[in-house]
């Protein structure tokens, strides 16, 4: 719970700063930090990990959708260049792959 996490932070001040910084870049890094093979003994529950992975999906949506909207808006006149088409197609494929991968990751984590 919260007490265990607070105690861990007090005992591992430098490491907690590093993990906080890295997790601000990617919530997946915080989820990886909780895996036992790193011997960090991070006191995160299964619910915490699930919420982190769900947050990763939401983050992907918030990052990728605006990028696709900007490409579409800049091509609003209807004259689509090959670069715009490739950029949009790449963004869509990347978005779909990321969401599928993260959903699969959530499902596998829950079944483990």
C-alpha positions in Angstrom: 0.0 0.0 0.0 0.9 3.6 0.4 2.9 3.1 3.5 5.1 0.4 1.9 5.7 2.7 -1.1 6.5 5.7 1.1 9.0 3.6 3.0 10.6 2.3 -0.2 11.0 5.9 -1.5 12.6 6.9 1.8 15.1 4.0 1.6 15.9 4.5 -2.1 15.9 8.2 -2.6 18.3 8.4 -5.6 16.7 5.4 -7.3 13.2 6.8 -6.8 14.2 10.1 -8.5 15.7 8.2 -11.4 12.6 6.0 -11.8 10.3 9.0 -11.5 12.2 10.8 -14.2 12.2 7.7 -16.5 8.5 7.0 -15.9 7.7 10.6 -16.9 9.1 9.7 -20.3 7.2 6.4 -20.5 4.8 4.7 -18.1 6.0 1.4 -19.6 9.3 2.0 -17.9 7.7 2.2 -14.5 5.9 -1.0 -15.2 9.2 -2.6 -16.2 10.8 -1.3 -13.1 8.3 -3.3 -11.0 9.3 -6.6 -12.5 11.1 -8.7 -9.9 14.1 -9.5 -12.0 15.5 -6.0 -11.4 15.5 -6.6 -7.7 14.2 -3.1 -7.0 11.4 -4.4 -4.7 9.1 -1.7 -5.9 5.9 -2.1 -3.9 3.4 -1.9 -6.8 0.3 -4.0 -6.7 -1.2 -5.9 -9.7 -3.8 -3.1 -9.9 -1.1 -0.5 -10.0 0.6 -2.2 -12.9 -2.7 -2.7 -14.8 -3.4 1.0 -14.3 0.0 1.9 -15.6 -0.5 -0.2 -18.7 -3.9 1.3 -19.3 -2.4 4.8 -18.9 0.1 3.8 -21.6 -2.7 3.1 -24.0 -4.3 6.5 -23.2 -1.0 8.2 -23.6 -0.6 6.6 -27.1 -4.0 7.9 -28.1 -3.2 11.4 -26.8 0.1 11.5 -28.6 -0.8 9.9 -32.0 -4.2 11.2 -32.7 -3.2 14.9 -32.8 -0.3 14.1 -35.1 -2.7 12.4 -37.5 -5.2 15.3 -37.3 -2.4 17.8 -38.0 -1.5 15.9 -41.2 -5.1 15.8 -42.3 -5.6 19.5 -41.6 -2.5 20.6 -43.5 -3.8 18.7 -46.5 -7.3 20.1 -46.2 -7.3 21.5 -49.8 -7.5 18.0 -51.2 -4.1 18.0 -52.9 -2.5 15.2 -51.1 1.2 14.7 -51.8 2.9 11.3 -51.6 4.8 12.5 -48.5 1.5 13.4 -46.7 0.0 10.1 -47.6 3.0 8.1 -46.5 3.2 10.2 -43.2 -0.4 9.6 -42.4 -0.3 5.9 -43.3 2.8 5.4 -41.2 1.1 7.2 -38.3 -2.0 5.1 -38.5 0.0 1.8 -38.7 2.2 2.9 -35.8 -0.9 3.9 -33.7 -2.8 0.6 -34.5 0.3 -1.5 -33.7 1.0 0.4 -30.4 -2.6 0.1 -29.2 -2.8 -3.6 -30.1 0.6 -4.3 -28.4 -0.4 -2.5 -25.3 -3.9 -4.1 -25.1 -2.2 -7.5 -25.6 0.3 -6.6 -22.9 -2.6 -5.7 -20.5 -4.4 -9.0 -21.2 -1.2 -11.1 -20.8 -0.4 -9.3 -17.5 -3.9 -10.0 -16.1 -3.7 -13.6 -17.1 -0.3 -14.1 -15.6 
